[in-house]
Amino acid sequence: MAPSRSLRIPVAVLLLLLWGAPWTHGRRSDVRIITDENWRELLEGEWMIEFYAPWCPACQNLQPEWESFAEWGEDLEVNVAKVDVTEQPGLSGRFIITALPTIYHCKNGEFRRYQGSRTKKDFINFISEKEWKSIEPVSSWLGPGSVLMSSMSALFQLSMWIRTCHNYFIEDLGLPVWGSYTVFALATLLSGLLLGLCMIFVADCLCPSKRRRPQPYPSKKLFLESSQPVKKVEEEQEADEEDVSEEEPESKERINADSAQNAIRQRSVAPSLATDKSS
């Protein structure tokens, strides 16, 4: 009987451990995962979002406090979420994440950056006492839904894709580093040429240039007809010049005759004046 009783205690302890394991280690986390596909859920309601990376020591130290804070999310009516920037580079560019971990508070589409202490108590006080009202929200043109931040997100995704391709060329295909750079340089040149052609085509469609119709070569008849008025004008000019040259001697002769007559008249007048004086 003693051996049987001694076996019951370890079995009972083992059953208790197995029964409590799902509650201690397998409990579902209250932290929601945000990705590029569902990030627009942040625009509705109240959220606390943590941006982290698995390799970051500060992020690893924050995880227990963040998980404990998420347990109070239902009581505080706030959604607690996190974003892995290594898996979601687009969101890293959309929110301009320059340091890890970074925490944002969102209330109905207004985003504020959390700068306080990183403990569960501080997070709870930040929400319950509405300390977020003392923080200036991010401007609309720098908000994650703006055109500028959408462009930044696309650039971050493109950079991550280029990095992935670079690693594939070097590690999987065995290309040297300069070979990978050459591939990207050629791809950049080709894409620039294609983009330039597309822009020229669009500009030509939107603002077509005025094309002049080519003038037909003039025929001999038209050339002769057009040359006749020119000849007539030249003949008329020559005739006018001849008339002017003929009129010039005649005018000179008239001037000489008039001057001679005036001299004769002056001579005839002079004796008459002398007789008047003598009388």
Contacts in CASP RR format, 6 or more apart in sequence:
PFRMAT RR
TARGET T0000
AUTHOR 0000-0000-0000
METHOD contacts of the structure
MODEL  1
MAPSRSLRIPVAVLLLLLWGAPWTHGRRSDVRIITDENWRELLEGEWMIE
FYAPWCPACQNLQPEWESFAEWGEDLEVNVAKVDVTEQPGLSGRFIITAL
PTIYHCKNGEFRRYQGSRTKKDFINFISEKEWKSIEPVSSWLGPGSVLMS
SMSALFQLSMWIRTCHNYFIEDLGLPVWGSYTVFALATLLSGLLLGLCMI
FVADCLCPSKRRRPQPYPSKKLFLESSQPVKKVEEEQEADEEDVSEEEPE
SKERINADSAQNAIRQRSVAPSLATDKSS
29 67 0 8 1.000
29 70 0 8 1.000
30 67 0 8 1.000
30 70 0 8 1.000
30 71 0 8 1.000
30 73 0 8 1.000
30 74 0 8 1.000
30 80 0 8 1.000
31 66 0 8 1.000
31 67 0 8 1.000
31 70 0 8 1.000
31 80 0 8 1.000
31 81 0 8 1.000
31 82 0 8 1.000
32 79 0 8 1.000
32 80 0 8 1.000
32 81 0 8 1.000
32 82 0 8 1.000
33 81 0 8 1.000
33 82 0 8 1.000
33 83 0 8 1.000
33 84 0 8 1.000
34 41 0 8 1.000
34 42 0 8 1.000
34 49 0 8 1.000
34 81 0 8 1.000
34 82 0 8 1.000
34 83 0 8 1.000
34 88 0 8 1.000
34 91 0 8 1.000
35 83 0 8 1.000
35 87 0 8 1.000
35 88 0 8 1.000
35 91 0 8 1.000
36 88 0 8 1.000
36 90 0 8 1.000
36 91 0 8 1.000
36 153 0 8 1.000
39 91 0 8 1.000
39 94 0 8 1.000
39 144 0 8 1.000
42 49 0 8 1.000
42 81 0 8 1.000
42 106 0 8 1.000
42 109 0 8 1.000
42 144 0 8 1.000
43 106 0 8 1.000
43 108 0 8 1.000
43 109 0 8 1.000
44 108 0 8 1.000
44 109 0 8 1.000
45 79 0 8 1.000
45 106 0 8 1.000
45 107 0 8 1.000
45 108 0 8 1.000
45 109 0 8 1.000
46 77 0 8 1.000
46 78 0 8 1.000
46 79 0 8 1.000
46 105 0 8 1.000
46 106 0 8 1.000
46 107 0 8 1.000
46 108 0 8 1.000
46 127 0 8 1.000
47 78 0 8 1.000
47 79 0 8 1.000
47 80 0 8 1.000
47 81 0 8 1.000
47 104 0 8 1.000
47 105 0 8 1.000
47 106 0 8 1.000
47 107 0 8 1.000
48 69 0 8 1.000
48 78 0 8 1.000
48 79 0 8 1.000
48 80 0 8 1.000
48 81 0 8 1.000
48 103 0 8 1.000
48 104 0 8 1.000
48 105 0 8 1.000
48 106 0 8 1.000
48 114 0 8 1.000
48 123 0 8 1.000
48 127 0 8 1.000
49 81 0 8 1.000
49 82 0 8 1.000
49 83 0 8 1.000
49 103 0 8 1.000
49 104 0 8 1.000
49 105 0 8 1.000
49 106 0 8 1.000
50 59 0 8 1.000
50 62 0 8 1.000
50 66 0 8 1.000
50 81 0 8 1.000
50 82 0 8 1.000
50 83 0 8 1.000
50 101 0 8 1.000
50 102 0 8 1.000
50 103 0 8 1.000
51 82 0 8 1.000
51 83 0 8 1.000
51 85 0 8 1.000
51 91 0 8 1.000
51 92 0 8 1.000
51 95 0 8 1.000
51 97 0 8 1.000
51 100 0 8 1.000
51 101 0 8 1.000
51 102 0 8 1.000
51 103 0 8 1.000
51 104 0 8 1.000
52 59 0 8 1.000
52 62 0 8 1.000
52 63 0 8 1.000
52 82 0 8 1.000
52 83 0 8 1.000
52 84 0 8 1.000
52 85 0 8 1.000
52 100 0 8 1.000
52 101 0 8 1.000
53 59 0 8 1.000
53 84 0 8 1.000
53 85 0 8 1.000
53 86 0 8 1.000
53 100 0 8 1.000
54 60 0 8 1.000
54 84 0 8 1.000
54 86 0 8 1.000
55 86 0 8 1.000
56 100 0 8 1.000
56 101 0 8 1.000
58 100 0 8 1.000
58 101 0 8 1.000
59 100 0 8 1.000
59 101 0 8 1.000
62 101 0 8 1.000
62 118 0 8 1.000
65 118 0 8 1.000
65 119 0 8 1.000
65 120 0 8 1.000
65 123 0 8 1.000
66 80 0 8 1.000
66 82 0 8 1.000
66 123 0 8 1.000
68 120 0 8 1.000
69 80 0 8 1.000
69 120 0 8 1.000
69 123 0 8 1.000
69 124 0 8 1.000
70 80 0 8 1.000
72 120 0 8 1.000
72 124 0 8 1.000
73 79 0 8 1.000
73 80 0 8 1.000
76 124 0 8 1.000
76 127 0 8 1.000
76 128 0 8 1.000
78 127 0 8 1.000
83 91 0 8 1.000
83 92 0 8 1.000
85 91 0 8 1.000
85 92 0 8 1.000
85 97 0 8 1.000
85 100 0 8 1.000
89 156 0 8 1.000
89 157 0 8 1.000
89 159 0 8 1.000
89 160 0 8 1.000
90 153 0 8 1.000
90 154 0 8 1.000
90 156 0 8 1.000
90 157 0 8 1.000
90 160 0 8 1.000
91 97 0 8 1.000
91 144 0 8 1.000
91 153 0 8 1.000
92 156 0 8 1.000
93 149 0 8 1.000
93 152 0 8 1.000
93 153 0 8 1.000
93 155 0 8 1.000
93 156 0 8 1.000
94 144 0 8 1.000
94 145 0 8 1.000
94 149 0 8 1.000
94 150 0 8 1.000
94 152 0 8 1.000
94 153 0 8 1.000
94 156 0 8 1.000
95 102 0 8 1.000
95 104 0 8 1.000
95 111 0 8 1.000
95 144 0 8 1.000
95 149 0 8 1.000
96 142 0 8 1.000
96 149 0 8 1.000
96 152 0 8 1.000
101 118 0 8 1.000
102 113 0 8 1.000
103 113 0 8 1.000
103 114 0 8 1.000
103 118 0 8 1.000
104 111 0 8 1.000
104 112 0 8 1.000
104 113 0 8 1.000
104 114 0 8 1.000
105 111 0 8 1.000
105 112 0 8 1.000
105 113 0 8 1.000
105 114 0 8 1.000
105 126 0 8 1.000
105 132 0 8 1.000
105 135 0 8 1.000
106 112 0 8 1.000
107 132 0 8 1.000
110 137 0 8 1.000
110 138 0 8 1.000
111 137 0 8 1.000
111 138 0 8 1.000
111 143 0 8 1.000
111 144 0 8 1.000
112 132 0 8 1.000
112 135 0 8 1.000
112 136 0 8 1.000
112 137 0 8 1.000
112 138 0 8 1.000
113 135 0 8 1.000
113 138 0 8 1.000
114 126 0 8 1.000
114 132 0 8 1.000
114 135 0 8 1.000
115 135 0 8 1.000
116 122 0 8 1.000
116 126 0 8 1.000
125 131 0 8 1.000
126 132 0 8 1.000
140 146 0 8 1.000
141 148 0 8 1.000
142 148 0 8 1.000
142 149 0 8 1.000
143 149 0 8 1.000
162 184 0 8 1.000
165 184 0 8 1.000
166 180 0 8 1.000
166 184 0 8 1.000
169 175 0 8 1.000
169 179 0 8 1.000
169 180 0 8 1.000
169 183 0 8 1.000
170 176 0 8 1.000
170 177 0 8 1.000
170 180 0 8 1.000
175 183 0 8 1.000
218 226 0 8 1.000
END
